[in-house]
Amino acid sequence: MGLYGSAPEAPDPQETASAQTATNIGTSVANNVMGNVNQVTPDGNLTYTYTTQKWKDPLSGKEYDLQVPTATQTLSQQQQAIKNQTDAAELNMATLANNQSGKLNNLLGSPLDISKAPAAGNAGAIGLPQYQQFQSGPQLQTSLGNYGNVQSSIAGAGNIQKQVAESGQIQNSLSNAGDITRSYDVDFDTSKYEDTLMQRMNPQLSQSRQALETQLANQGLQPGSEAYNRAIDAATRQENDARYGAILAAGQEQSRIAGLAQNQATFQNSAQQQAYNQLLGSGQFANSAQAQQYAQNANNMQMGNSAQQQQFGQNQAQLQANNAAQQQKFGQGLAGAQFGNDALQQQYQNQNTATAGNNALQDQSFNSQQSKFNMQNQQRAQYLNELYAQRNQPINEIIGLMSGAQVNSPSFVPTQSNPMPTVDYAGLVQQDYANKMGAYNQQQGMMQGLLGGALGFGGQLASLSDKNAKKDIKKVGGLYEYRYKGEGKNAPKRIGVMAQEVEKIRPDAVSRRPDGLRQVNYGALFNAGKRK
C-alpha cells in the first residue's frame, strides 16, 4: 500500500493474449467477408460462398468458427453460346490439323536439295588494296644566320649637372632696429591740477562771500529773508561756476600733457620704422645680388646639360641607324628562308596529292570486288529462303488450323473495400495499466513532496484535515485543494488529504481534536507509506 491507496494490479498475460486472439480472428473474418465482393458484369458474374471450418486456440482451448470462401465464375448467356461454338470449331480444326499432320512424314523425311543453288561469293578472291604511304616531308629551314648584334646601349655623353654652384647665403633675418614705443607715461588723475587752481581761487571766493554778507547786512537784509537768500544763492552759483571752470581747466591741462607724450612716442616709432626700412632695403639688395648670381650659375648648368643632351642624341641616332641596318639584313634573310620553305612545302603537297589519288583508285577497285561478293551471297540466300518457305508452309497451315477464336472472359473490377484494422487489445491493456501506474506514482510523488518536510518535526506533524472544517474543495489527483472555513476568498488555497478518507485505510494516522474535528498525522502517514 502506498501513501494513499493501493497500486493498480498488473494485467494477466494469458487472459490478455486470449482476448487479443479473439479480437484478431473476429477482425480477420470481418475483413474476409468485406473484401470478397460479389461482382456482376455484362460478360458474366463472380460469386462468393462460404463454408464453416472449426479452429481451436491451443493456448486458451477456445474453439472458433472460420469462414472459408469459394469463388464461382459464370458466363452470360451470349458468352456461353460463343464458348460452345468455339469449342466445337476448335474440335473441327484440331481434327483437320490431325489429318494434315500425316502428310508431314513424307515432307520432313526428304532432305532439302540445294545442289541447284547459286554459288556463294569467294571472299579469298577479293584482293586487299595496296596503298602508297606518304613520304617524309622536306627539311625546312628553321634558323637564320647571324646578321649582327643589336645595340642595346648608348655610349656615354657626359654627366648631367644636377646641382647649381653656391651663390652666397640668402639673408633671411634683419638686425634689431630698436624697440617700438607701445605706451607712454601719462597720469590721467586731474586732482592735482584741480587742487592747485582751487588753492588760488578759494581765498578770493571767501573774501567775496564775506564782502557780500557785509553788504547785505549794511543794506538791512537779515539771513533767512527772501532777498538775502536770493543774493546768497546767486553768489553760490557763481562760486560753483568758478569751481567747474577750474575742473575744466585741469582736464585741458592734463590733455595737453598727454598730447606731448603721444607726440614724443610717435616720433620715436617713426625713427624705429625708418631704421627698420633701411635694414630691410639692405637685406633685399643683398638677396637680389645672390639671386642674380644663382640664376647665372643655373644658366651655366643648363648650357652644360644641353650640350650633353645633344651629344646623347647624336649617339642615339647612330645606334638606331645601326640597328635599322641590322633589322633590314635580318628581314631579307628571313624572307629568303620563308620563300625556300614555301617551295619545299608546295612540292610536298603535290606528292601527297598524287599518293591520295592512287589510294582512292585502290579503294574503288576493292569496293567493286566486295559488291560482287555481296550480290552472289544475296542471290544464294534468296534461293534458300524459297526452299524453306515451300517446306514450312504446310506446317504453318496446320498451326493456323489449330488456333481458334477466344471467348471473352468477364472483366472484374478491383474491389475498393476498406480492411478493418486489427485492434491492439494487448497494447491497450498494457497502456491502460501504464496510465494507472503513472497516475498512482504521480499521486505518491505529490504526497511525498507535500509531506517531505514532516520528518523535520520528528514525524509527528498533525494537521486539521476534517472535511467539515474545509470549503472550496476541489480534487487534484489523489489530493484536494481547499480553504479553511473562516478564510477569505483571496486566501491562498491549501493542498492535503481528507481525514475521513485516510481514516478508512490508515486509522492510526487519524486522531480527534478536543473540538471533535479529525486531524491527520502527516508524519506517520508519510513514514508508513515509505516503509510500505
DOKEKE-191777 format. One record per residue: x, y negated, z of N, C-alpha, C in turn. Coordinates in steps of 0.001 Angstrom, whole numbers, plus 500000, padded with zeros to 6 digits. Layout:
BEGIN
XYZXYZXYZ...
END
This chain:
BEGIN
500852501195500000500000500000500000500877498769500000500532497759499231501321496541499155500838495503500135501208494274499836500814493186500728499302493015500738498675493245499635497240493007499568496649493999498574496090495144499051495501496154498191496523497174497736496046498191497032496901499289496553497227499090495087498381499637494669498774499574493261497875500468492422497606500132491130496749500981490280497419502323490010496587503359489877497107504703489613497522504820488142498598505580487911499072505810486549498122506733485810497931506575484472497017507454483722497574508869483622496636509853483485497003511264483338497450511502481900498697511960481648499175512151480263498344513154479479497922514284480127497171515314479394495804514785478986495127514064479892493821513508479542493974512449478450495020511645478548495237510623477521495499511248476159496367512289476111496665512972474849495418513614474263494573514246475119493351514892474632492396513857474055492254512753474770491378511700474263491924511121472952493258510970472845493849510452471611493596511418470454493713512742470691493466513744469648492035513657469159491087513561470088489677513463469704489444512199468874490067511112469290489922509855468526490500510000467121491679510623467014492310510793465694491469511672464784490905512770465321490097513680464491488833512969464032488176512268464927486970511538464548487259510503463470488373509794463619488730508790462608489055509456461277489760510601461314490122511300460077488888511799459346487931512394460087486704512878459455485936511715458830485850510598459555485134509441459014485821508904457758487160508825457771487892508356456582487694509302455407487625510629455667487429511635454614486086511429453930485046511232454754483697511052454195483619509714453454484240508673454017484177507357453378484995507309452100486115508034452020486989507975450849486480508786449680485772509916449901485279510768448819483904510250448390483889509338447424482662508683446984482134509384445731480880509780445731480256510358444533480185509305443435480478509733442167480510508796441058479648509310439908478938508369439229478074508685438096478508507805436931478885508439435777479322507706434594478493508158433395478528507447432266477780507875431066478246509225430542479511509617430794480027510875430257479904512032431234479541511773432511479436512861433468479446512347434896479365513283435866479287512933437277480373513670438061480717513072439239481660513686440173480991513684441538480781514900442082480013515045443322480855515794444346480778515307445648481498515953446745480499516627447657480825517908448015480057518651449023481019519067450122480468519310451325481301519576452488480895520888453140481933521598453628481737522802454433482441522591455765481902523196456816482418523006458169483439524089458486484581523622459020485642524553459423486034524226460860486096525253461699486405525087463118487918524928463310488288524014464338489702523847464711489794523645466202490700524380466841490819524358468294492114523650468684491972522677469641493127521938470143493929522840471072495205523176470737495973524094471598496311523485472965496273522160473114496635521534474388495471521535475367494277521086474862493118520987475767492180522164475644492297522942474551491387524067474350490056523663473760489859522357473451488598521914472870488528522311471407487296522618470934487065523037469560486378521907468802486880521616467572486339520517466769485854521059465432484810520388464835484277520725463514484930519802462490485678520403461541486331519639460480485523519785459200485306518666458480484545518654457235485515518752456048485463519926455310486347520176454172485563519882452887486026518895452017485254518529450826485552519457449647484537519584448721484675520276447440484204519318446354485048519050445325484719518128444242484187518915443051482997518536442533482359519211441404482144518187440293482641518517439048482532517602437904481594518222436881480587517463436430479631517932435410479605516923434275479431517450432976479361516586431815477917516186431544477776515047430845476431514637430426475930515598429348474648515492429002474050516415428018474740516285426664475041515055426217475673514845424923477108515379424931477886515092425985479259515558426047479307517085426173478347517677426846478319519141426963478048519780425609477172519109424780476890519634423435478136519544422566478873518378422701480109518239421928481114519293422348481190519591423613482139520606424092481788521977423532480483522295423485480079523598422951480460523719421472480201522628420685480541522650419270482060522733419080482802521998419912484265522006419805484813523393420109484296524004421140484762525349421490484528526312420327483358526220419634483056527111418506483986526822417324484237525492417075485117525121415962486541525597416234486994525449417485488342525895417822488457527412417670487380528130417943487418529587417771487548529944416283486799529213415406486897529483413970488288529142413440488821527971413871490143527556413419491206528544413892491058529028415091492034529992415594491975531298414798490756531707414398490626532926413598491297532746412239491050531544411576491653531276410284493177531204410408493636530568411475495077530461411670495683531839411883494956532732412521495460534087412741495598534839411421494610534630410516494682535290409225495837534745408382496009533408408402497061532798407617498450533140408139498533533368409430499847533643410010500433534964409517499529535854408993500039537111408475500889536919407236500649535818406508501411535561405297502831535094405599503044534687406836504362534157407162505431535242407206505035536502407317506035537564407389506882537587406121506157537510404948506892537530403684507681536236403469507041535070403889507688533780403665508967533653404475508883533982405755510047533832406626511054534952406430510599536108405810511527537215405598512462536980404435512172536018403551513005535741402386513907534555402696515251534659402561516154533528402846516036532462401751516400531233402097516377530133401132517485530343400088517158530077398828518112530206397747518630528805397389519873528501397757520429527171397480521506527246396390521466528354395620522500528508394592522339527483393474521088527019393267520853526054392202520984524602392692521376524400393928521516523035394455522723522353393838522652521021393575523811520299393026525001520404393974526204520390393343527415520477394156527562519209394992528089519388396222528329518244397104529585517506396667529707516239397068530875515443396723532115515984397412533279515836396742534557516312397259535289515118397898535335515087399253535990513975399944537480513949399680538082515125399374539510515166399132539913514492397839538908514341396909539233513729395622539342512211395704538919511667396839538978510198396989540379509833397428541091509058396596542436508628396931542428507323397715543206507253398767543286506038399568544009504942398793543611503673398920544263502585398184545672502344398705546564502009397794547941501693398141548087500165398163548086499648399352548147498188399488549588497703399442549775496533398874551079495883398903551181495003400159552266495161400858552478494380402068553017492991401707552619492011402500553140490661402310554618490633402661555394489942401821556822489810402097557054488743403159558209488815403770558542487834404807558650486448404184558280485414404948558276484057404453559681483520404247559817482401403565561126481798403302561716481212404577563029481046404544563735480426405663563615478907405525562831478315406361562602476876406295563692476133407059563972474910406645564959474082407314564311473471408554564839473781409723564229473354410987565076472337411718566210471912411161567047470919411848567667469993410808568071468797411251568686467797410381570118467541410847570969467152409908572344466829410260572438465544411069573601465290411642573814464106412458574008462894411541573149461878411692573223460692410860573715459480411648574418459730412724574946458633413531574188458494414830574856457895415806574246457722417122573444456432417165572356456479417862571543455284418084572177454478419199572421453138418975572998452289420015571887451885420981572077452257422222571044452024423232571438450966424243572596450312424064573003449244424985573645448117424182573577446871424729574108445674424075575389445274424792576385444910424019577664444501424625577467443276425494578308443123426533578180442013427458578398440674426765577533439685427108577635438360426513578051437334427548578581437759428690578961436829429756577941436858430874578371436373432018577494436382433185576550435185433154575346435403433600574356434335433712574612433582435006574644432214434951574811431414436163573456431314436869573445431776438111572182431836438860572132430783439952573242430056440230573255429046441279573809427736440709573350426600441281573818425265440910574902424859441898575953424239441414577059423835442292576576422820443319577258422769444456576892421850445531577001420401445036575979419581445413575971418171445010575839417249446215576158417748447421576070416921448618574858417285449459574889416864450686573807417151451621572703416107451467571472416588451440570331415675451389570130415066452770569951413705452845569743413036454128568269413165454476567965413937455515566580414195455876566202413624457235567054412703457790566695412037459045567330410646459042566739409705459832567214408320459943567743408074461356568749407221461476569247406863462812568244405969463517568419405759464802567467405030465619567496403551465244566331402996464915566223401579464556565709400749465710565661401302466923565165400563468076563785401020468491563436400725469740562134401149470261561051400183469860559879400692469617558704399870469312558114399373470621557798398070470724557152397494471920555670397803471835555214398669472705553833399135472670552946398385473670553546397637474636552770396851475609553626395691476083552991394683476673553719393540477220553120393205478574554000392686479493553597392440480877552805391139480953551541391209481230550682390035481427549793390317482623549805389456483589548946389599484768547625388921484453546588389704484312545279389159483958544508388681485175545118388636486347544461388113487540544573386577487527543468385839487370543438384364487261543282383668488608543272384457489711543012383838491038544102382836491415545380383144491020546450382216491413546303380860490721545810380888489442545574379625488749544407378897489373543365379647489732542192379025490366542582378410491702543393379175492525543792378656493840544589377344493699545487377271492725546296376056492512545417374857492190544436375059491272543545373973490887542645373574492055542170374574492804541283374267493932542009373486495018543278373862495249544040373122496270544174371642495914544219371335494649544312369930494203542942369242494256541839370016494018540514369437493937539826369330495282540047370264496194539277370308497448539438369031498276540666368451498485540758367207499266539952366082498634539995365993497344539262364923496668537758365126496820537332366394496678535909366677496817535433366399498244536334366724499216535968366486500619535832364983500893536761364199500342536690362751500533535428362199499866535117362697498703533918362222498016532678362549498818532587363761499464531443364147500277531301363219501481532444362922502144532381362067503314531933360643502912532465360149501794532070358811501351530585358754501050530017359833500439528604359887500117527758359892501372528184360712502345527405360773503581527408359416504281528602358705504305528687357362504948527784356408504198527801356452502874526975355555502065525500355794502343525092357041502451523683357340502695523260356873504077524198357033505056523862356584506416523730355068506455524635354367505720524567352917505684523278352461505022522749353250504094521501352894503417520280353266504261520546353836505422519441354160506330518756355477506008519419356358505204518832357661504872519317358709505862518348359341506506518693360328507521518758361735506879519642362618507464519691364001506937518317364665507057517903365349506062516623366035506023515574365282505260515837363988505001514860363245504227514985363649502756513958363335501993513940363765500605515007363048499809515196361751500027516218361027499288517603361505499658517772361807500969519074362303501425519366363650500772518380364530500777518584365884500216518860365817498722518196364847498002518439364749496571519852364280496303520314363375497077521676362877496888522686363970497191522468364699498312523393365800498668523351366895497607522168367212497071522039368265496048522774367866494778522683366592494379523399366144493185524893366214493396525355365854494622526784365936494901527254367386494897526417368315495406526790369749495439526935370306494035526011369854493128526104370331491747527368369817491087527735368583491376528966368045490806530187368808491326530166369169492627531276369939493189531351371318492512530198371943492316530181373272491656530679373174490234530243372117489517530720371960488145532213371799488111532763371086489099534217370907489153534908372235489400534309373052490305534911374371490582534837375271489338533662375247488625533536376054487396534560375604486366534814374310486256535821373815485331537197374319485691537465374402487014538766374932487448538911376397487050537802377146487201537856378582486829538108378728485336537415377930484495537615377998483048539027377579482693539567376552483335540938376123483057541928377212483428541640377961484540542523379070484932542505380170483874541310380501483283541227381526482240541980381103481002541863379813480636542569379336479458544080379415479654544545379124480849545981379215481132546463380662481034545656381564481577546045382990481504546056383461480061545121383018479216545097383410477796546312382858477081546720381650477416547903381066476781549140381891477083549297382285478340550476383073478721550446384437478017549232385073477915549109386362477224549448386233475757549078385117475107549408384917473707550896384812473495551589384113474437553043384019474327553685385402474413553200386246475353553762387605475497553492388436474248552308388268473647551960389020472432552846388602471278553103387296471139553955386820470056555362387378470198555848387458471449557194387997471676557248389478471276556207390291471646556181391722471296556084391910469794555286391034469132555142391142467681556467390865466988557204389870467451558498389554466867559471390715467038559467391340468221560379392474468470560028393646467547558734393969467349558330395077466481558641394778465026558526393531464600558868393170463218560350393397462980561188393008463984562632393230463849562923394738463784562243395568464595562445397045464580562005397628463243560897397129462663560404397625461381561380397299460271561991396057460349562959395658459327564195396545459396564660396864460628565821397753460774565497399156460251564253399657460495563844400997460029563797401049458509563254399962457890563156399936456421564538399930455789565502399191456431566861399170455897567494400564455976567285401265457126567819402625457249567154403553456238565821403442456029565094404282455077565590404043453658565826402775453277566323402489451939567699403077451732568548402992452757569890403572452650569809405085452452568887405791453236568745407249453098568220407632451728567227406886451195566658407187449876567702406992448776568558405926448911569608405701447902570595406869447889570957407351449098571898408480449181571279409736448572569979409978448869569316411179448328569155411079446817568906409893446269568797409726444808570118410065444140571236409606444757572557409930444202572796411433444251572391412082445362572565413544445480571709414272444456570440413804444217569546414438443235570119414297441828570726413114441523571309412908440199572477413867439979573301414055441041574429414986440926573924416417440736572850416768441468572283418132441359571736418368439948571031417368439370570485417506438018571600417721436997572749416961437183573872417131436263574445418551436382574561419056437632575074420430437813574132421455437187572802421255437391571826422191436832571864422166435312572065420991434711572136420874433257573349421623432721574468421513433440575667422249433028575417423756433081574711424213434159574427425656434290573519426122433149572472425320432800571567425694431709572298425766430375573237424847430145574003424896428888574841426167428841575459426528430001576239427778430026575366428992429768574164429022430367573255430166430170572726430207428743572516429049428107572050429033426709573104429632425795574376429272426063575453429840425254575520431357425460575336431816426725575348433266427000574178433949426295572985433286426280571812433851425628572020433966424122572673432961423525572937433001422088573867434152421738574902434363422563575824435479422328575093436816422476574206436892423498573447438133423715572531438420422533571870437361421967571000437553420813571777438035419596572964437513419401573775437974418261574152439445418435574564439825419663574900441240419910573678442137419695572520441681420143571296442487420000570910442631418529571036441564417734570716441641416306571634442632415596572935442623415962573880443571415364573484444992415701573097445212416976572693446572417415571457447020416642570436446150416502569215446517415775569505446825414313570441446064413699570798446335412306571453447713412171572354448051413099572994449373413071571967450489413230571033450305414194570021451341414436569084451466413244568744450368412576567877450436411398568553451230410278569861451026410099570581451786409065570596453272409411570825453572410697570831454988411107569438455601410914568353454820411231566986455318411076566660455565409609567138454687408713566891454861407281567567456111406758568819456340407181569541457531406724568876458795407255568386458739408531567695459903409122566393460173408386565624459104408022564364459281407302564583459917405934565674459506405236565950460104403938566282461590404075567087461942405115567399463364405322566149464158405668565242463576406493564003464273406874563102464461405662562997463477404789562158463614403592562704464700402671564062464773402529564638465822401688564347467201402245564446467352403603564166468659404208562703469034404030561788468079404203560360468374404036560051468757402594560661468103401605560422468453400199560882469883399921562087470250400451562575471611400237561661472640400889561174472348402106560279473290402804558944473418402080558424472328401517557165472392400776557308473284399548558447473198398863558660474036397665558714475509398057559442475824399149559501477213399612558122477714400040557336476880400718556006477273401179555077477551400010555187476745398951554343476963397767554696478276397085555991478581397006556412479843396403555905481029397219555953480899398565555477481989399432553963482199399260553199481145399142551751481269398950551428481904397603552214481611396538551990482246395230552185483751395319553220484171396067553464485613396232552315486273397002551847485607398048550745486175398841549466486266398020549215485302397131548013485336396296548060486525395339549220486786394782549354487935393875549153489243394632549706489333395844549544490562396641548079490772396998547350489670397407545943489786397762545111490237396562545397489734395356544661490163394176544865491642393905546082492162394003546352493585393783545614494444394806545590493987396096544890494754397134543386494749396896542819493666396352541393493619396044541052494648394960541933494814393939541699495843392913541745497239393522542662497500394448542728498791395129541432499073395906540883498030396579539632498219397323538475498527396376538417497874395233537328498113394279537377499546393755538577500078393466538704501459392989538278502442394077538660502167395314538295503053396427536782503059396647536133501879396593534687501803396795533937502545395695534440502520394476533783503243393370533820504746393621534982505288394032535074506718394323534154507095395483534070506233396515533230506544397672531744506524397288531335505599396423529940505541395971529565506803395196530480507289394333530221508535393583530071509703394548530878509770395573530815510845396576529465510806397292528990509594397702527719509470398415526538509849397536526563509498396246525472509835395337525346511345395175526486512061395061526435513525394942525822514142396196526184513658397347525632514200398595524140513911398720523677512716398309522259512402398371521453513306397434521981513594396255521290514469395305521145515877395862522189516373396513522122517719397093521141517734398272521136516673399115520253516625400271518799516578399828518489515862398745517117515785398253516635517163397785517488517927397128517110519268396653516817520189397828517668520132398863517454520988400031516182520594400774515857519312400868514640518861401557513396519394400849513426519467399513512278520004398787512099521487399090513227522225399184513113523651399537512535523813400942512990522995401882512488523083403267511016522729403322510548521737402518509137521353402512508265522512402020508704523235400966507937524384400482507847525477401550508904525643402304508916526697403332508072526285404551508071525006404936507417524561406173505942524227405986505483523996404747504105523569404528503095524594405049503218525920404738502237526886405280502228526885406816503394526751407423503441526742408893502714525519409436502883524367408808502209523155409267500701523264409110500255523905408038498812524084407844498211524931408949498908525997409341498390526858410416498316526074411735499383525278412001499377524487413239498223523497413221497935522872412020496828521931411921495503522606412157495338523866411673494083524586411885493869524918413360494982525114414076494847525486415498494484524292416380494675523054415910494316521866416702492922521418416348492128520942417325490755520515417085490442519235417828489185518777417742488737517565418421488675517801419918488933516768420672488935516846422125487636516290422679487189516897423753485982516409424426486361515230425314485528514189425308485767513039426177485460513390427620486477513382428464486255513638429889485747512366430553484910512505431559484409511305432253485576510514432844485479509209432744486493508324433326485965507790434646486507508299435735486058507892437058486912506723437556486211505737438139486913504545438630487502504832440004488645504198440335489190504391441677488274503764442722488042504510443773487160504015444836487883502959445657487086501987446143487630500884446935487234501023448404487301502241448903486927502447450309488002501869451221487577501363452367488490500819453375488705501870454453489894502487454513490129503522455531489981502937456924489355503731457771489186503320459166490492503590459910491120502558460492492393502801461197492191503629462462493179504426462767493141505244463973493347504365465205492494504576466183492619503815467424493771504385468244494700503494468668495821503925469528495330504003470967494581505082471210493961505217472535495019505332473632496075506132473351497122506300474368497822504969474640498066504183473568498706502887473768497826501939474563496489501989474277495590501115475021495549501488476495495523502808476775495527503249478184496802502794478873497944502952478194499212502562478798499292501050478977498786500270477979498803498818478085497911498336479225496722499019479375495833498643480475496513498902481815497217500028481912497919500333483166499031499314483412499768498939482333500839497952482487500276496598482905499100496211482322498482494942482709498082494951484174497488496073484612497079496150486020498286496115486947499360496833486548500571496803487381501176495404487393501146494690486231501679493336486193500901492401487098499538492534487063498725491695487937498985492018489402499127493345489674499390493735491064500745493197491528501778493340490693503105492833491071503097491319491219502306490626490353502223489171490468501579488772491784500515489510492181499877489223493458500833489452494618501592490571494512502542490838495589503638489776495625504108489331494436505142488299494388504642486977494955503388486612494603502832485372495153502699485449496651502254486617497138502117486780498589503475486670499268504516487319498667505848487248499268506402485831499213506134485096498094506617483729498013505967482828499042504654483047499253503955482201500231504314482558501662504565483830501878504809484286503248506273484514503532507162484176502572508593484425502767509163483707503959508615482528504323509146481781505470508648482275506794507761483251506775507199483722508049508248484374508912509253485036508302510285485709509109511091484718509919511135483486509488511878482491510250511244482198511602509979482588511768509287482380513048509162483688513811510052484619513528510036485894514248508964486830513795508337486535512670507314487453512152506014487358512912505759486300513642504546486197514456503739484953514096503882484435512814503164483241512403501713483601512125500791483051512920499360483306512777498697482040512286497754482158511351497097481009510754495614481267510669494838480204510860493386480301510762493025480682509334492374481857509163492039482347507826490604482815507728489797482411508687488392482824508690487667482119507553486873482894506822486133482348505696485181481252506127484661481369507371483677480403507861484318479055508184485672479023508283486348477759508586486815477058507323486501477572506116487036477049504867485922476566503951486299475677503015485379475180501996486147475041500673485415474720499595486019474569498258486868475790497903486339476989498175487089478234497994487074478624496516488288478984495982488428479440494599489486480540494556489128481680493958490044482806493921491113482578492864492379482819493219493533482690492328494337483972492452494163484892491485494833486193491585494280486965492764495154487420493685494725488129494887494592487210496075494780485883495896494703484917496984493566483937496713493461482922497561492389481936497452492956480546497661492414479589496875492635478176497146491486477682498021491774476768498950490706476298499850491176475049500574490201474400501215490444473340502193489700473714503467490224473276504587489526473495505849488354472530505946487301473013506576486152472140506840486607470993507736486191469807507361486639468629508079487700467851507311488378468493506315489354467786505498488645467075504345489196465916503926488586465126502870488730465764501492488026465165500502488058465695499130489448465569498515490219464543498939491531464304498354492648465030499078492304465788500110493337466543500830493885467640499929495197467929499982495754468992499131495164470339499486494967471162498440494422472497498661495478473417499251495018474378500045495888475376500653495699476694499905496651477610500065496586478937499441496809479976500532495971481005500553496134482074501548495123483175501330494932484018502354494035485170502281492780484860503084491792485736502942490570485664503743490666486708504848490526486262506096490705487166507238489737488340507168488493488098506674487504489190506616487985490310505685488659489938504552489140490963503625490367491673504179491303490920504797492515491538505351492153492490506485491098492136507213490711492963508379490296494362507951489779494500506722489334495815506253490515496731505941491682496154505545492807497000505148493965496920506140494091495814506874495159495643507868494568495006509123493787495750509878493155495156511067494171494722512115495358495346512101496357494980513104496946493607512852496751493049511628497284491723511323496263490630511548495053490975512026493982490015512243493651489967513730493473488761514220493086488560515635492064487438515691491441487281516884490421486242517050490937485162517987490601483937517630490955482811518468489899482652519570490179481829520575489192481620521654487844481127521130487838480400519975486553479922519458485841480973518632486401482202518549485748483300517847486114483402516377486818482431515819487230482497514412488434483416514256488524484072513081489597485017512832490839484267512331492002484835512693493270484327512201494125485506511764495019485272510790495858486323510208497304486047510591497971487093511087499404487020511380500143487336510081500522486265509333501166486454508044502504487176508187503210486930509305504491487616509503504312489113509589503300489561510368503045491001510470502591491564509136501719490821508431501249491298507124502405491392506133503297490408506175504436490400505251505396491553505555505722491736506852506654492813507233506057494168506954504759494312507220504118495609506957504149495909505477503858494873504662503887495081503206505266495422502737506291494798503333507656495061502896508107496459503283507667496913504492508043498274504900507383499302504012506152499034503611505486499966502740506156499999501396
END
